[in-house]
Amino acid sequence: MTGTPLLAVERLQKAFSGVVAVNNVSMGVGSGMIHGLIGPNGSGKTTLVNLMTGVYRLDGGAVTFAGERMDGLSLFQVARRGLVRTFQNPHIFKRLTVRENVVVGAHRHFLSGFWKIVTNLGSARAEEVAMIQRTDQILMQLGLAERADELAVDLPYGMQRMVDVARAMMCRPRMIILDEPAAGLSEVELEHLARVLRTLRDAGVSILLIEHHLDFLLGLVDLVTVLDYGETIFEGTPAEVRRDERVIEAYLGAANART
């Protein structure tokens, strides 16, 4: 990657009860890129993302997004600056429909205050209509339009994950971190998700993609960072990662440990 990265992670450190989870990790994600983050189970991927987005406090290092330091900010404050994320398990509001779950993602852009909403002023109504229209556009884009009025909790697991992606898109982010979005998706759904992510990238949205489905990930990303035991063991292109001995050993070693 050339130029100044949109997201810069420098020498991050995190330990839990003396056990080091992330050790001196540095990486950068450029504007308008899809960057992959992979590694065996327990390699520190989710911990690293939690450090980037304010879920965990750093023990050392720095996180910079769009030239601004993010470490020390909360998850909500980070999201307000345009860096949003999904989680490994879908975060669904059980009593809300699919549309209502997605429109929640636009809350930071809703300008009308409490009294304008209570008094039903025209500006508040117009803003609400615009938000619903944008929600329906995103639902159409993600193949969820026909399920918009159903309770999101009644959707299959894979489609619940797509609701999470849709909500993240509603935030109008500069960058989205997706934590295993392909889990539970069929081959047809995977192809559709890949098209959506490419469309986002082409629109200038940067994406950090954490994924165990390597064929899916390597067919999408521009660069890959590989973690093992909380440390960076490789960074390069998809073609390079397929033949790197350290990466192969990390994955084969993990596979052998499970057998």
C-alpha positions as CSV (number, residue, x, y, z in Angstrom):
1,M,0.0,0.0,0.0
2,T,1.2,3.5,-0.9
3,G,0.3,6.8,0.6
4,T,-1.1,7.6,4.0
5,P,-3.5,4.8,5.2
6,L,-7.1,5.7,6.3
7,L,-6.7,3.4,9.3
8,A,-3.3,3.1,10.9
9,V,-2.5,0.7,13.7
10,E,0.9,1.1,15.3
11,R,2.5,-1.4,17.7
12,L,-0.7,-2.4,19.5
13,Q,-0.4,-4.3,22.7
14,K,-3.1,-6.0,24.8
15,A,-2.9,-8.6,27.6
16,F,-5.6,-10.2,29.7
17,S,-4.5,-11.4,33.2
18,G,-0.9,-11.5,32.0
19,V,-1.7,-13.5,28.8
20,V,-0.7,-11.5,25.8
21,A,-3.5,-11.4,23.2
22,V,-2.0,-8.8,20.8
23,N,1.7,-8.2,20.6
24,N,3.2,-5.3,18.8
25,V,0.8,-5.5,15.8
26,S,1.0,-2.8,13.1
27,M,-1.0,-2.5,9.9
28,G,-2.6,0.1,7.6
29,V,-5.8,0.1,5.5
30,G,-5.9,2.4,2.6
31,S,-8.8,4.5,1.3
32,G,-11.1,2.5,-1.1
33,M,-9.5,-0.8,-0.3
34,I,-10.7,-4.2,0.9
35,H,-8.1,-5.4,3.4
36,G,-8.2,-9.0,4.7
37,L,-7.4,-10.0,8.3
38,I,-7.0,-13.7,8.8
39,G,-5.5,-16.2,11.2
40,P,-6.3,-19.4,13.1
41,N,-8.8,-19.4,15.9
42,G,-7.3,-17.6,18.9
43,S,-4.8,-15.7,16.8
44,G,-6.0,-12.3,18.1
45,K,-8.2,-11.0,15.2
46,T,-11.3,-10.1,17.2
47,T,-9.2,-8.6,20.0
48,L,-7.3,-6.5,17.5
49,V,-10.6,-5.2,16.0
50,N,-11.9,-4.5,19.6
51,L,-8.8,-2.4,20.2
52,M,-9.3,-0.5,16.9
53,T,-12.9,0.4,17.7
54,G,-12.9,1.3,21.4
55,V,-14.3,-1.9,22.8
56,Y,-11.0,-2.6,24.7
57,R,-8.5,-0.1,26.0
58,L,-4.9,-0.4,24.7
59,D,-2.0,-1.5,26.8
60,G,0.3,0.2,24.3
61,G,0.5,1.6,20.8
62,A,-1.8,3.9,18.8
63,V,-4.8,3.7,16.5
64,T,-5.3,6.6,14.0
65,F,-8.3,7.0,11.6
66,A,-8.4,9.7,9.0
67,G,-5.5,11.4,10.8
68,E,-7.2,11.4,14.2
69,R,-6.2,9.3,17.2
70,M,-8.9,6.8,18.1
71,D,-7.4,5.1,21.1
72,G,-9.2,6.3,24.2
73,L,-12.5,6.9,22.4
74,S,-15.6,4.7,23.0
75,L,-17.2,2.5,20.4
76,F,-19.9,5.1,19.8
77,Q,-17.4,7.9,19.4
78,V,-15.4,5.9,16.9
79,A,-18.5,5.2,14.9
80,R,-19.5,8.8,14.8
81,R,-16.1,9.5,13.1
82,G,-17.0,7.1,10.3
83,L,-15.4,3.8,11.4
84,V,-18.1,1.3,12.0
85,R,-18.1,-2.5,12.5
86,T,-20.2,-5.6,12.7
87,F,-19.6,-8.4,15.3
88,Q,-19.2,-12.2,15.0
89,N,-22.7,-12.8,16.1
90,P,-25.6,-10.7,14.6
91,H,-26.8,-7.9,16.9
92,I,-30.6,-8.0,16.3
93,F,-33.3,-6.1,18.1
94,K,-35.7,-8.9,18.6
95,R,-38.9,-6.8,18.7
96,L,-38.1,-4.8,15.6
97,T,-38.6,-5.6,11.9
98,V,-35.8,-5.9,9.4
99,R,-36.4,-2.3,8.2
100,E,-36.5,-1.0,11.8
101,N,-33.3,-2.8,12.7
102,V,-31.5,-1.2,9.7
103,V,-32.8,2.3,10.1
104,V,-31.3,2.4,13.6
105,G,-27.9,2.7,11.9
106,A,-28.8,6.2,10.7
107,H,-29.3,7.6,14.2
108,R,-26.1,9.7,14.1
109,H,-27.3,11.4,10.9
110,F,-30.8,12.3,12.2
111,L,-30.7,16.0,12.8
112,S,-34.2,16.7,14.1
113,G,-34.3,17.2,17.9
114,F,-36.8,15.8,20.4
115,W,-39.3,18.7,20.2
116,K,-39.3,18.7,16.4
117,I,-40.2,15.0,16.5
118,V,-42.8,15.4,19.2
119,T,-44.5,18.3,17.5
120,N,-44.4,16.5,14.1
121,L,-42.8,19.4,12.3
122,G,-42.5,19.0,8.6
123,S,-38.7,19.0,8.6
124,A,-38.7,16.0,11.0
125,R,-41.2,14.2,8.8
126,A,-39.2,14.8,5.7
127,E,-36.0,13.6,7.4
128,E,-37.8,10.4,8.5
129,V,-39.1,9.8,5.0
130,A,-35.6,10.2,3.6
131,M,-34.1,7.8,6.1
132,I,-36.8,5.1,5.3
133,Q,-36.1,5.6,1.5
134,R,-32.4,5.1,2.1
135,T,-33.1,2.0,4.2
136,D,-35.3,0.5,1.5
137,Q,-32.5,1.1,-1.1
138,I,-30.0,-0.7,1.1
139,L,-32.4,-3.6,1.8
140,M,-32.9,-3.9,-2.0
141,Q,-29.2,-3.9,-2.6
142,L,-28.6,-6.7,0.0
143,G,-31.6,-8.8,-1.2
144,L,-33.6,-8.2,2.0
145,A,-36.4,-6.0,0.5
146,E,-39.0,-8.8,0.5
147,R,-38.4,-9.4,4.2
148,A,-38.4,-5.8,5.3
149,D,-41.6,-6.0,7.4
150,E,-40.7,-9.3,9.1
151,L,-39.3,-9.5,12.6
152,A,-35.5,-9.7,12.0
153,V,-35.2,-12.4,14.7
154,D,-37.3,-14.7,12.5
155,L,-34.8,-14.6,9.6
156,P,-32.3,-17.4,8.9
157,Y,-28.9,-16.9,10.6
158,G,-27.2,-15.9,7.4
159,M,-29.8,-13.2,6.6
160,Q,-29.5,-11.8,10.1
161,R,-25.8,-11.3,9.3
162,M,-26.8,-9.3,6.2
163,V,-29.1,-7.1,8.4
164,D,-25.9,-6.3,10.4
165,V,-24.1,-5.3,7.2
166,A,-27.1,-3.2,6.1
167,R,-27.2,-1.3,9.4
168,A,-23.5,-0.6,9.1
169,M,-24.1,0.8,5.6
170,M,-26.8,3.1,7.0
171,C,-24.1,4.9,9.0
172,R,-22.6,6.3,5.8
173,P,-19.2,5.1,6.9
174,R,-15.8,5.9,5.5
175,M,-14.7,2.4,6.6
176,I,-16.5,-0.8,7.7
177,I,-15.0,-3.6,9.7
178,L,-16.8,-6.8,8.9
179,D,-16.2,-9.7,11.4
180,E,-17.0,-13.0,9.5
181,P,-19.9,-11.7,7.4
182,A,-19.9,-14.9,5.3
183,A,-20.7,-17.3,8.2
184,G,-23.9,-19.2,7.5
185,L,-24.3,-17.9,3.9
186,S,-25.1,-20.1,0.9
187,E,-23.0,-20.0,-2.2
188,V,-25.6,-17.8,-3.9
189,E,-25.6,-15.4,-0.9
190,L,-21.8,-15.4,-0.9
191,E,-21.7,-14.3,-4.5
192,H,-24.2,-11.5,-3.7
193,L,-22.2,-10.4,-0.7
194,A,-19.1,-10.2,-2.8
195,R,-20.8,-8.0,-5.3
196,V,-22.1,-5.7,-2.5
197,L,-18.6,-5.3,-1.0
198,R,-17.0,-4.6,-4.4
199,T,-19.7,-1.9,-5.0
200,L,-18.9,-0.3,-1.6
201,R,-15.2,-0.3,-2.4
202,D,-15.8,1.2,-5.8
203,A,-17.9,3.9,-4.0
204,G,-14.8,4.8,-1.9
205,V,-15.7,2.9,1.3
206,S,-12.7,1.1,2.8
207,I,-13.4,-2.4,4.2
208,L,-11.4,-4.5,6.7
209,L,-12.7,-8.1,6.2
210,I,-12.1,-10.7,8.9
211,E,-13.1,-14.1,7.5
212,H,-12.4,-17.9,7.9
213,H,-13.8,-18.6,4.4
214,L,-10.4,-18.1,2.7
215,D,-11.5,-18.7,-0.9
216,F,-14.2,-16.0,-0.4
217,L,-11.8,-13.6,1.2
218,L,-8.8,-14.1,-1.1
219,G,-11.1,-13.5,-4.1
220,L,-12.0,-10.0,-2.8
221,V,-9.2,-8.4,-1.0
222,D,-6.3,-6.2,-2.2
223,L,-4.0,-7.0,0.7
224,V,-4.0,-9.5,3.6
225,T,-2.6,-9.3,7.1
226,V,-2.1,-12.7,8.9
227,L,-2.0,-13.1,12.7
228,D,-0.9,-16.0,14.7
229,Y,-0.5,-16.1,18.5
230,G,-1.3,-12.3,18.6
231,E,1.5,-11.3,16.2
232,T,1.7,-10.4,12.6
233,I,3.4,-13.2,10.6
234,F,2.7,-12.0,7.1
235,E,1.3,-9.1,5.0
236,G,0.9,-9.2,1.3
237,T,-1.3,-9.9,-1.7
238,P,-3.7,-12.8,-2.0
239,A,-1.3,-14.5,-4.4
240,E,1.6,-14.2,-2.0
241,V,-0.4,-15.4,1.0
242,R,-1.3,-18.6,-0.7
243,R,2.3,-19.7,-1.0
244,D,3.8,-18.2,2.2
245,E,5.2,-21.0,4.3
246,R,4.5,-19.3,7.6
247,V,0.9,-18.9,6.7
248,I,0.6,-22.5,5.5
249,E,2.3,-23.7,8.7
250,A,0.0,-21.7,10.9
251,Y,-3.2,-23.0,9.3
252,L,-1.9,-26.6,9.0
253,G,-0.7,-26.5,12.5
254,A,-4.0,-25.3,13.8
255,A,-5.8,-28.0,11.7
256,N,-3.6,-30.7,13.1
257,A,-4.1,-29.5,16.6
258,R,-7.9,-30.0,16.2
259,T,-7.6,-33.6,14.9
